Amino acid sequence: MHEMSLAEGVLQLVEETAMRENARRVKLVVLEIGRLSSVEPEAMKFCFEAVTSGGIAQGAMLEIIAVPGEGWCMACGETVAMEESYAACPRCGGYQVQPTGGTEMRVREIEIE
Amino acid sequence: MCTVCGCGAGEVKIEGEVAEGSHEHTHIHEDGTVHSHVHGHDHDHAHVHGSEEALAGAHAHTHHHADGSEHSHTHLHQGEHAHEHAHDHGHEHHHHEHGVAGDLDYGTGPARAHAPGMSQSRMVQIEQDILAKNNTYAAANRNWFDERGILALNLVSSPGSGKTALLVRTIELLKGKVSISVVEGDQQTSNDAERIRATGVTALQINTGKGCHLDGHMVGHALERLQPADDSLFLIENVGNLVCPAAFDLGEQHKVAILSVTEGEDKPLKYPDMFRAADVMLLNKCDLLPYLEFDADLAEANARRVNPDLTIFRVSATSGEGLAAWVSWVESGLEGQRGKRSETVAALKQRVAELERQLEHSQAAK
């Protein structure tokens, strides 16, 4: 969803950092995208290319690190692995699972020169 | 991230006037350079002028949102600029960079670069949330609401679920009791704001252009315009869209999702983010239930599956059924916010008393 505006957000963070570091070019952008976040990596890559065009980050590689999903199952009383948002608990099959990990959407680092 | 979803830059309009147009700034730098420019909030311009000292901090723009303090923008050009450095880089830096440690080592750059224009590539940590900017604006808005005892609700739904009709009915039921102001978000037209104004309350239309949701920054500007009263109700009707508005915090106390019975019972499962982000769901158009095959219990069960804590009211903006319960929920929310304000006021009074005591002490010591 709205990967275009998220890509704009990424670009803003990247450009701010690149300017501060006196970079001439951004070669690589590394994102951490949780499995339970609402970002579709393929759509993000497409939008990233579109928004970076013509700027300091034009042509930069985009690396997306997928962070595994985790949730707290109220019924089981423990943390369980989650493949996708709103999925049933893999232990008890219930839906009372609160996502606790893998919801992040972060810019981790960039490579500049 | 002000104008979003594509190339919406410059398209956000607040009641017909181009929002970005209001951001023209004139700068006078220490070196005497004067320039003015128009901000589009997506800022990909880098300025070239003056020394680094002159530039440092010169570009922190403060937006005067109603509370006057929190909206200073840090633009891309935080004291440095791209062009000159890019050119000088290769000539100077190789000596300096490596000389700091005592040794002159030219061998660590890629391809042992001596050539002017070549420099080492390096990794820079950022570690920031993609939505950090929006969340900063939202937090400022939330703080502003809390300090003034204002209850802000963000109404979200698909287009056509009856958000505006529900707002109109809610306003009619509450307007004698509490001051109300409304922000209407749509891609185009000011039709909704006009419908709200017909009830006699203040409304501001924000047209997002190509954008598919309101964001924290737009709402900050709306606050500045509307100046909602202390202890009042602030209603935000988001762009009709069950996807994007879920991720963009506006600083509201609660998101209220509206699902109408002319939609599918499985909508909460199809668009779970929105129903998870909401605290309340209004099941609207319930007067039509006898004519439809819609299973209201199933719709509620689906919504609770994605959000077990969801409060649900079955209502009809047309017949008025169920609205009393919804309105009393809003009233208890207003009470809660007033409580927060009096806490803030009490805390401030205490602080003032403390400072006065300290002042007396220091004067006595003299």
Contacts between the chains, C-beta under 8 A, distances in Angstrom:
chain1	res1	chain2	res2	distance
A	1	B	243	4.4
A	1	B	244	5.7
A	1	B	246	7.9
A	1	B	247	7.2
A	1	B	273	7.5
A	2	B	4	6.9
A	2	B	5	5.9
A	2	B	212	6.4
A	2	B	213	7.0
A	2	B	243	6.9
A	2	B	244	4.1
A	2	B	247	6.6
A	4	B	4	6.9
A	4	B	5	4.8
A	4	B	6	4.9
A	5	B	1	5.7
A	5	B	4	3.5
A	5	B	5	5.2
A	5	B	211	7.6
A	5	B	212	8.0
A	5	B	213	7.9
A	5	B	244	7.4
A	6	B	130	5.3
A	6	B	131	7.6
A	8	B	1	5.5
A	8	B	4	6.6
A	8	B	42	6.5
A	9	B	1	4.9
A	9	B	130	4.4
A	9	B	131	6.3
A	9	B	132	7.8
A	9	B	133	6.6
A	9	B	134	7.6
A	10	B	130	5.7
A	11	B	44	7.9
A	12	B	1	6.8
A	12	B	42	7.4
A	12	B	43	7.5
A	12	B	76	7.7
A	12	B	133	6.7
A	13	B	126	5.7
A	13	B	128	5.5
A	13	B	130	7.3
A	13	B	132	7.5
A	14	B	126	7.5
A	15	B	44	6.4
A	15	B	76	5.0
A	16	B	74	7.2
A	16	B	75	7.9
A	16	B	76	5.2
A	16	B	78	6.7
A	17	B	124	5.6
A	17	B	126	5.5
A	19	B	46	6.3
A	19	B	76	4.8
A	19	B	77	6.0
A	19	B	78	6.7
A	19	B	80	6.0
A	19	B	81	7.1
A	19	B	82	6.0
A	20	B	78	5.4
A	20	B	79	7.5
A	20	B	80	6.2
A	21	B	124	5.6
A	22	B	80	5.7
A	22	B	82	7.5
A	22	B	85	4.2
A	22	B	86	7.6
A	22	B	89	7.2
A	24	B	82	7.5
A	24	B	85	7.9
A	24	B	86	4.4
A	24	B	89	6.9
A	24	B	119	7.2
A	27	B	121	5.8
A	31	B	130	7.7
A	38	B	246	7.2
A	38	B	247	6.0
A	38	B	273	5.3
A	55	B	44	5.5
A	56	B	82	6.8
A	85	B	272	6.2
A	85	B	273	7.4
A	85	B	276	7.9
A	86	B	269	7.4
A	86	B	272	4.5
A	86	B	276	7.5
A	86	B	305	7.4
A	86	B	306	5.1
A	95	B	305	4.8
A	95	B	306	7.7
A	95	B	308	7.7
A	96	B	308	5.7
A	104	B	129	7.2
A	105	B	129	6.4
A	105	B	130	4.5
A	105	B	131	6.7
A	106	B	127	6.5
A	106	B	128	6.4
A	106	B	129	5.4
A	106	B	130	6.6
A	107	B	126	4.5
A	107	B	127	7.5
A	107	B	128	5.6
A	107	B	130	6.4
A	108	B	125	7.3
A	108	B	126	6.6
A	108	B	127	6.2
A	109	B	123	5.2
A	109	B	124	6.1
A	109	B	125	4.9
A	109	B	126	5.8
A	109	B	127	7.5
A	110	B	123	7.1
A	110	B	124	5.4
A	110	B	126	6.3
A	111	B	121	5.7
A	111	B	122	6.9
A	111	B	123	5.1
A	111	B	124	7.7
A	112	B	121	6.5
A	112	B	122	6.4
A	112	B	124	6.0
A	113	B	110	7.9
A	113	B	119	5.5
A	113	B	120	6.6
A	113	B	121	3.6
A	113	B	122	7.3
